[in-house]
Amino acid sequence: MRRITPFLLAALLTTGVVAPASADGADALAITEAAATLPPNHFVWTPAADGPGRVSILISIPDQRAYVFRGKQLVAASSVSTGSDERPTPTGTFTILQKKAQHRSSLYDDAPMPFMQRLTWDGVALHAGRNPGFPASHGCIRLPTAFAKKLFSATQLGATVEVTEEAYVAGVVLPGGNAEDMARANEYASR
């Protein structure tokens, strides 16, 4: 299994993008490890993220991370900012209902929502925005701008987005977790 050394990871993070040369199933753990140390507004985007295959997205609220899959392969990850305690991001399985590169909020003072991908008709979306590294939105999932642009290009209407209160670890059952938790994670990745 390939691992990214801390020195190399630190150098790559200064650019905002970590791109391992390849990202096969064995590299899912390396991508997950890199994602775990991402500062706000940084992301991992591998060459496989631009390849063929259906895209699905996992948003982990406790991780404050987005994990992007092409088929069963983890190909990208990013820091995110989900909803605050006062306006939480809903959990569940959603599909991308609408995409608009330049969108403005009809609910919050005409606020810009670049690279908007709507998840609900009542205002929840993935979009570029302030990404402080903790939950701070009005319920949307804010992404680093460069990541939001890449993700916007990679997805299609109808793509699956799972928002969960669970932490994500590639190929590992978490302490206190069980085989059912791992089976759910593997089932999600196979969508």
C-alpha positions as CSV (number, residue, x, y, z in Angstrom):
1,M,0.0,0.0,0.0
2,R,1.3,3.4,-1.0
3,R,1.5,6.1,1.7
4,I,2.1,9.8,1.4
5,T,5.0,10.8,3.7
6,P,4.3,13.7,6.1
7,F,7.0,15.8,4.4
8,L,5.5,15.2,1.0
9,L,2.0,15.7,2.3
10,A,3.0,19.1,3.8
11,A,4.6,20.2,0.6
12,L,1.5,19.2,-1.5
13,L,-0.9,20.8,0.9
14,T,0.6,24.2,0.4
15,T,-0.7,24.1,-3.2
16,G,-4.2,23.0,-2.0
17,V,-4.2,19.8,-4.0
18,V,-2.8,16.4,-3.2
19,A,-2.7,14.2,-6.3
20,P,-1.2,10.7,-5.8
21,A,0.0,9.3,-9.1
22,S,-2.7,6.6,-9.0
23,A,-5.6,5.9,-6.8
24,D,-6.6,2.3,-6.9
25,G,-8.4,0.5,-4.1
26,A,-5.2,0.2,-2.1
27,D,-4.7,3.9,-2.2
28,A,-8.1,4.6,-0.6
29,L,-6.5,4.5,2.8
30,A,-3.7,6.9,1.6
31,I,-6.4,9.3,0.4
32,T,-8.3,9.0,3.6
33,E,-5.2,9.6,5.7
34,A,-4.3,12.7,3.6
35,A,-7.9,13.9,4.0
36,A,-7.7,13.6,7.8
37,T,-4.9,16.2,8.0
38,L,-6.3,18.7,5.5
39,P,-6.5,22.2,6.8
40,P,-9.6,24.3,5.8
41,N,-9.9,25.1,2.1
42,H,-7.7,22.2,1.0
43,F,-8.5,19.0,-0.8
44,V,-7.2,15.8,-2.4
45,W,-8.0,15.3,-6.1
46,T,-6.4,12.4,-7.9
47,P,-6.2,11.8,-11.7
48,A,-8.8,9.0,-11.3
49,A,-11.3,11.7,-10.2
50,D,-11.4,13.0,-13.8
51,G,-11.8,9.5,-15.3
52,P,-14.8,7.5,-16.4
53,G,-17.5,6.1,-14.1
54,R,-20.4,7.2,-12.0
55,V,-19.6,9.8,-9.3
56,S,-21.1,9.6,-5.8
57,I,-20.3,11.7,-2.8
58,L,-20.1,11.0,0.9
59,I,-20.3,13.9,3.3
60,S,-19.2,13.1,6.9
61,I,-20.4,15.7,9.3
62,P,-18.1,14.7,12.2
63,D,-15.1,14.6,9.8
64,Q,-16.1,17.8,8.1
65,R,-15.0,16.1,4.9
66,A,-16.4,15.2,1.5
67,Y,-15.3,11.9,0.0
68,V,-15.8,11.4,-3.8
69,F,-16.0,8.0,-5.4
70,R,-15.9,6.9,-9.1
71,G,-17.8,3.6,-8.9
72,K,-16.3,1.9,-5.9
73,Q,-13.0,3.8,-6.0
74,L,-12.3,6.7,-3.6
75,V,-10.8,9.4,-5.9
76,A,-11.0,12.7,-4.0
77,A,-11.6,14.3,-0.6
78,S,-12.0,17.8,0.7
79,S,-12.5,19.8,3.9
80,V,-16.1,21.1,4.1
81,S,-18.2,23.3,6.3
82,T,-21.6,21.9,7.1
83,G,-24.6,23.5,8.9
84,S,-24.2,25.1,12.3
85,D,-26.0,23.7,15.4
86,E,-28.8,26.3,14.8
87,R,-29.2,25.3,11.2
88,P,-27.9,21.8,10.8
89,T,-27.3,20.0,7.5
90,P,-29.9,17.3,7.0
91,T,-28.6,13.7,6.9
92,G,-29.7,11.1,4.5
93,T,-29.4,10.1,0.9
94,F,-29.9,12.8,-1.7
95,T,-29.5,13.2,-5.4
96,I,-28.2,16.2,-7.3
97,L,-31.4,17.9,-8.4
98,Q,-30.0,21.0,-10.1
99,K,-26.6,22.4,-11.1
100,K,-25.9,26.1,-11.6
101,A,-22.3,27.5,-12.0
102,Q,-23.4,31.0,-10.8
103,H,-26.2,30.9,-8.3
104,R,-27.4,33.3,-5.7
105,S,-29.4,32.4,-2.6
106,S,-33.0,33.4,-2.5
107,L,-33.1,32.8,1.3
108,Y,-30.0,34.6,2.6
109,D,-29.5,38.1,1.2
110,D,-28.7,37.1,-2.4
111,A,-25.5,35.4,-1.1
112,P,-23.3,34.0,-3.9
113,M,-23.3,30.2,-4.2
114,P,-20.8,29.4,-6.9
115,F,-20.8,25.9,-8.5
116,M,-24.1,25.2,-6.7
117,Q,-25.4,21.6,-6.8
118,R,-28.9,21.4,-5.2
119,L,-29.7,18.6,-2.9
120,T,-33.2,19.7,-1.7
121,W,-35.8,22.1,-3.0
122,D,-35.9,23.9,0.3
123,G,-32.4,25.3,0.0
124,V,-29.7,22.7,0.8
125,A,-26.8,22.5,-1.7
126,L,-23.2,21.8,-2.2
127,H,-21.4,25.0,-3.2
128,A,-18.2,27.0,-3.0
129,G,-18.0,29.2,0.1
130,R,-16.3,30.1,3.4
131,N,-14.7,26.9,4.7
132,P,-13.4,27.6,8.2
133,G,-13.0,23.9,9.1
134,F,-16.0,23.6,11.3
135,P,-19.8,23.7,10.9
136,A,-20.8,27.3,10.1
137,S,-23.3,27.3,7.2
138,H,-27.1,27.7,7.2
139,G,-27.4,24.0,6.3
140,C,-25.6,23.9,3.0
141,I,-22.3,22.1,2.5
142,R,-19.6,24.6,1.7
143,L,-16.6,23.5,-0.3
144,P,-13.2,25.1,-1.2
145,T,-13.7,27.0,-4.5
146,A,-11.2,25.0,-6.6
147,F,-12.7,21.7,-5.3
148,A,-16.3,22.9,-5.9
149,K,-15.4,23.8,-9.5
150,K,-13.8,20.3,-10.1
151,L,-16.7,18.5,-8.4
152,F,-19.2,20.5,-10.5
153,S,-17.5,19.4,-13.7
154,A,-17.3,15.7,-12.5
155,T,-20.9,15.2,-11.4
156,Q,-24.2,14.8,-13.3
157,L,-27.8,15.4,-12.3
158,G,-29.0,12.4,-10.3
159,A,-25.6,11.7,-8.7
160,T,-25.9,10.3,-5.2
161,V,-24.9,12.3,-2.2
162,E,-24.9,10.7,1.2
163,V,-24.8,13.0,4.3
164,T,-24.0,11.1,7.5
165,E,-23.2,11.6,11.2
166,E,-20.7,8.8,10.8
167,A,-16.9,9.1,10.5
168,Y,-15.4,7.6,7.3
169,V,-12.3,5.4,7.4
170,A,-11.4,3.5,4.2
171,G,-11.2,-0.2,4.8
172,V,-11.2,0.0,8.6
173,V,-13.9,-0.7,11.2
174,L,-13.7,2.1,13.7
175,P,-13.2,1.5,17.4
176,G,-16.7,0.7,18.7
177,G,-17.8,0.0,15.1
178,N,-18.8,-3.4,13.9
179,A,-19.1,-5.4,10.7
180,E,-22.5,-3.8,10.0
181,D,-20.9,-0.4,10.0
182,M,-18.2,-1.6,7.5
183,A,-20.8,-3.3,5.4
184,R,-22.8,0.0,5.2
185,A,-19.6,1.9,4.2
186,N,-18.8,-0.7,1.5
187,E,-22.4,-0.7,0.3
188,Y,-22.3,3.1,-0.1
189,A,-19.0,3.0,-2.0
190,S,-20.6,0.4,-4.4
191,R,-23.4,2.8,-5.5
